[in-house]
Structure formats: C-alpha cells, structure tokens
Amino acid sequence: MQFLRRSWMADRKRIRTATMVIVVAALVGLVLYLGGREHFGPDQYVQLAVDGLSGGSVYALIGLGFVVIHDVTGIVNFAQGEFVMLGAMLSVTFNNMDFPLPPVAKLALAIFLALAVTTLVGVLIERAAIYPARRSPVLALIVITIGADIATRALALLIWGTRPYFLPAFTSMGLADKTLHWGDIILQAQYFWIWGVGAIILIGLFFFFERTLMGKALRACAINRKAAQLMGISPSRMSLLAFSLAAAIGAMGGIVMAPITRPTYDMGLVLGLKGFVAAIMGGLVSLPGAVVGGLLLGVVENIGAGVTSSGYKDIIAFVLLVFILLFSPRGIFGGGEKGVEDA
C-alpha cells in the first residue's frame, strides 16, 4: 500500500512537472510570436530584460522583507509595500527641505532620515498592532497588517496628496539621469545603484544571519520559537527586529527606484503585491529564492508588456502568481512554508 502511495505521488509530480514545462514552452513561443509581429530582434529583448532587472531588483528587496518577517513571526506582512512608498516619499520630502548643504550631502541626509523614519514606522506597526495581538491566530495577524497597509496609505494621501514627486538621480544629481550605451542597449546609471544596493543588502543579510549573535537568534526563532524562548531568546524582541529590518529594506528599495519613477502615495500597493509574488517563488522561506524570484518576475513582466502593451504589465505578475500556486505551491526556489511554533 505504501509503495502504491509513493508511486502515485511520484507519477503526479512527473505529470505536474511535464505540464509546467509544456505551459512555459507555450508561453515562450507566444512571446516570440508576438515579438515577431512587432519585428523585435535580440537587441529589443535584451533591452526589455535589462529594464526588467532594475524593477526586479526592487521586487527582490520587497520580497526579502516578506521573508524576514514570515520566518520569524509566521505572518505575511501586507504592509511591506507601504515601507517602499514611505522610503521614496520621505526621501523626496527631506531632499526638498532647505538644508544648508551641498546637493550630494543633502541627498545623503535625506536618504538617512527616510530610512530612520520608515524603520520607526515599522517599529510602531509591530508594537502598536502586532504585539498586542501576538497570541491571536495567524490569519488575524495577517488581517491586521492589511489594516496597517490601508491606514498608512490613507495617511500618505493626507500628507502628500495625489500628485507624483521627483527625486534626483544619484549619479547626475538632476532629473535627467546619465545613460550608458552598449551597442544598441541603453543603460541608465541609476540601474547600477539599484543592482548594487540589492547586492549589498543580500550580502549584508547573509553576514547578519550567519555571523552575528542577533542574526542567529532570529534564525533560532524562525526554526522553533518555543525552543528559542527556552534558551533565553525573546520572540517579541525578535519580531520587533524583523519588522525593523523589513521596513529598512523596503524603504531602501523605494529610495533607489524613486529617481527612475515618479513616486506617489499609492505606489506601495502594487509593489507590495509584486514583492509578495517574488517571496512566494522562494516558498516564503528563502532569501536567495526571493531575490531570484524578484529578478525573474521583473524580466518576465517587462518582456511580456513589451510584446503586448504596458497596460498588461501588472496583470502578468498576478498570472504568474496563479501559475506558481497551481504548479509549485511550495515555491520554485524554496523549500516550502515552514511551520511556526506558537509563542
């Protein structure tokens, strides 16, 4: 009986894998067909992919925030996208203040203040909303994060209104960014800031979790909160640290993308959902998986929008989410969702 069960599960897995390969091949063929109708060549596809990597890097940073909080608390923080929005909008606000500083120093101060204030908002959300309800079911905590998302976005509307804002490019210190040409491929200088910051944050998180006592305490809570508590680790403090880290990471994503977009008060909703898709690709437990998922999402949606219409760009992300949940619900690059012990 056990043999038949294992054989049936293996057959089902092979069928699912074969179906996924067929669907992916069909989608690639569709993209090439639509691109051929627009007379796309290799250069056009490479340009779309490069542009997608810049947005994908931001999705990866948002996905990292989802993974950090989920690993420690077991909840999905749907307010993560608002940390991105706050990072962008606050950096613009502080940079527009009349500080008696050179432009570079003024922008650096604005970035530091935006990170500090956004991290403080993450702390307030955890202490004011999550901590009092820490013994509630996970679903209730997720609903609380949705409420925090709505409240933060409403407050942002009151502060900044509906108009878009501008942040100078880090390289040119102006609204027009410098560009690099590699054959027919055009690269904005801001792309390198986005990729560099993403790489630094990923390396920093790896060092933090593997080489520091605080990082190991966070990992212990992620593995088994009851055992960590018995060893003298406070789960509530680790939850506070996780929210602080996630807020800072999200804010940095918003800051580096602000010069190539026009930040608005409601930008966090869609970005947060796309970051969630990136985290799902890693099974909500894998930091490298969230990074790869974010980059892949950015490339796929940009190429898809390029061969169809920019209006379909946001739809592609959610079609990809449904595809993953149908064919690989444990994530493409991660080991699946882990159980979290109650504190």
N, C-alpha and C positions, 0 to 999 in steps of 0.2 A: 504493500500500500504506500509506504513511504517512498519507494522507488518510483511508483507511478506519479506521485505528487511532484517529486523533483523533476521527473521527465516532462510533466505538463507545464511546470513553471519555466523550464528551460526552453520548451517549444514556444511558449507565449512570449518570452523575452526575445527569441530569434525573430518571431513574426513582427513584434513591435519594432525591433531594430531595422528589419528589412523594409517595413512600411515607412519608417522615418527616412531611410536612405532614398527611397523612391520619391517621397514628398520633397526632400531637399533637392534632388536632381531635377524634379519637375519645376521647382521654383527658380533654380539657376537657369534652366532652359527658357523659362518665361522672361526672366530679366534680360537674357541675351537677345531674345526675340524683340522685346520692347526697345532695348537699346539699339538694335539694328535698324528699327524703324526710324529712330532719331539720328541714324548714321554715327553712332558712338564708336570710337576706336579705343585702343588700350589706354591712351592718354586721358581720355574722359573718365574711364573707370578708375584709373589711379587717382585722378584729381578728386573724384567723389569719395574714394576711400580715405584719402588723406584728410579731407574736410571732415569726414565722419569720425576719424580717430580723435580729432580735437573735442567734438561733442561727446564721444565715447569715453574719453578720459574723465570728463566731468561726471558722467553717469557712473563710472567706476568709483569715483570718490564718494558719491552718494550711496552707492551700494556698500562700500566699506562701512559707512555709518550704520546702515541697516544691520550688517553682520555683527559689528561690535556690540550693539545693544541687544540683538537677539541672542547672541552667545551667552551673555551674562544674565539677562533678565528673562529670556524666553518669549519676549513680546516683539511684535513688529511695530516700529515707531513710524506711523504715517505722518508725523510732523517733521520728518527728516528733510523734506523738500523745502520747508519754510526756513530752515537754517541756511540753505543755499541762498534763498531770497534775501534774508537778513544780511548775510555777508556781502552780497552785491549792493544792496540799497544803502546799508550803513557806510560802506567804503565810499560810495558816491557822496553821501551826506557829509562825512567828515572831510573828504577831499575838497568840498566846496566851501568849507569854513575858512575864515581869514586868519590862518596861522601864519606868523611871520617867518616862513621857512622857504628854502628853495623848493622847486616843484618835486624833485626826487624825494627829498626828505619829507615833504608834506604828504606825498602819496604813501610812503612807507609808514608814517604815523597813522594815516587814515586806515591802512590795512591792519595795523596792530590794534587800533581801537575797535575796528569792526570785528576782528577775531575775539577780542576780550568781551565785548558786549554780547555777541552771539553765544559765546560759551556761557556767559552769565544767564542768558535766556534758557539755554539747555539745562542749567542747574536749577533754575526756578521751575521749569516744567517738571523735572524729576521730583523736586522736593514738595512742590505745591499740589501736583496732580497724581504722580505715580506712587510716591512713597506712602501717602495716607491710604491708598487702596492696594498696597502691596500684597495683601493676603486674599485679594479678590481673584476670581477666575481669570485666566489669561485673556479670554475674549473681552471681558470687561475692561481690562487694561488697554487692549487694542482700541476699543471704542473711545477711551479717554484720550489716547493720542490723536484720534481723528478730531475730537473736540478741541484739543490744543492746536491742531492744524487750522481749523476754521477760525478760532479766536485770534490766532497770530495773524492770519491773512486779513481778517477784519480790522485789526489794529493797524496793520500796514496800510490799508486803504485810507484810514483816517489820517495817518501821518503823511503819506506820500502822494495820495490821490491816484488817478488812473494813468497819468502821462508817463512815457518812458524817460529814462535818465541815461546819462553818458558817464563813462569813466575813461580817462586817457589810457592809451596803450602803454604798456610798461617800457617798451623799447624807445618809441619816438616821443613819449610824453605828450602826445597830441591825439586828436580824434582820428587822424589818418595814421594807420599803422604802416611800418616798413614791410616790404614784401621781398621774398627771395624767389628767384626763378631757377628751376632745374629742368631744362628743356622747355616743354610746354606746361609743366606743372608749376603752379604758383603757391607759395607757402607764406602765410602771414607770420611775422615774427612772434606774435602772441601765441601761436601754436606751440612754440618751443617752451614758452613759460608754462603753458598748461601741461605739456608732457613732462617737463622737468619737475614741476611741483607734484604731479601724480607719482612719479618715480620716487621722489624724496619721501613722500608720505608713506608709500608702501614699504620702503626700506626702513623708515623710522618705526613703523608699526611692527615689522618683523623683529627689529632690535629690541623694541619695548617689550614685546611678549616673550621673547626668548632669552633676554639678557638682564632684565631688571626684576627685582622682587615684586614690585607693584604689578608688572605685567604678568608674572607667574601667578600672582594672587587672582588676577582677573581670569586667567585660564583655568585656575582651580575652580572658581565659581561657575565657569562655563561647563566644566565636566561634571561636577557634583556639588551643588551649593550646600547641602547638609554636611557633607564631609569637610568642605572648606570652612564652614562655620565652627565645626568641632576643633579645627586646627587653629582657631583664633582669627579667622578672616571674616570681616563684616560684610555680608552680602549687600546691605543697604549702602555702604560706602562704595563698594564696587559698582553698584548700579549708578550711583551719582557720578563716579569716574567715567563709566561707559557713556552716559549721556553727555558729559562734558567733552569727551573725545569725539563723539559723533557730531556734536554741534560745531566744534572747531574744524573738523574735516569737511563738513558740509559747507561751512562759511568760506573756507579756502577755495572750494570748488566754485562757489558763486563769485568770489573775488576775481579769480583768474579768467573766468569766462565773461565777466562784465564788459571788458573792452571790445569784444567781438560781437556782443549782442546789445540790446537796448533794455536794461533791467526794468522790470515793472513789479508792482506789488503782488501780482498773481502768478508770477513765473514759477513759484515753488511747487504748485500742484502737479503740473505735467512732469517737471523734472524729478520730483519725488517718486512718481509712479514709474518713470523710466529707470530710476535708480533701484527701485524695488524689483523690476524685471531683471536687472543686472545681478542683484543679490540672489534671486531665485535660480539663476543659471548656476550659481555656486552652491545651491542647496541651502542657502541662508546660513551656512556654517564655514564657508571657505573664503578667506580674504583674497588669495590669488584667483580663486574662481570668480569672485565678484568683479575683480579687475578685468580678467579676460572676457567675462560676460558683458561688462560695460563697453569695452572696446569693440567687441563683436556686434553689439546692438547698434552702436554709433555708425559702424560701417554699413551694416545691413539696411538700416533705415535711410541712410543718406543715399546709397545706391538705389534703393527702391523708390525713393522720392525723385531721384534724378531721372529715372527712366519712365516715370509716370507723371506725377505732379507733386509739388511741395505740399499741397493740401492733404496728401496721404501720409505725410511723414509721421505724425503722431499715431495714426491708426496702425502702422506697421509694427510699432513696439508692442501693442496690445495683441495683435495677431500672433506675434512671436511668443508672447506670454501664454496664450491659449495653446499654442503648438507645444511648448515645453511641458505644460501641465498635463497634456494628453499623452505625450510620448515619453517624457522623462520627468515625472513629478518630483523625484528626489534631486533634481538638478543635473545639468550636463557636466559640470566640472567639480561638483562637491559630493560629499558622501551622504547627503540627505539630512533631514532635520533630526536633531538630537533631542531627546527628552531632557527636560529641565526639572530638577528636584524643587519641591516647594520649600520656601524658607521657613 
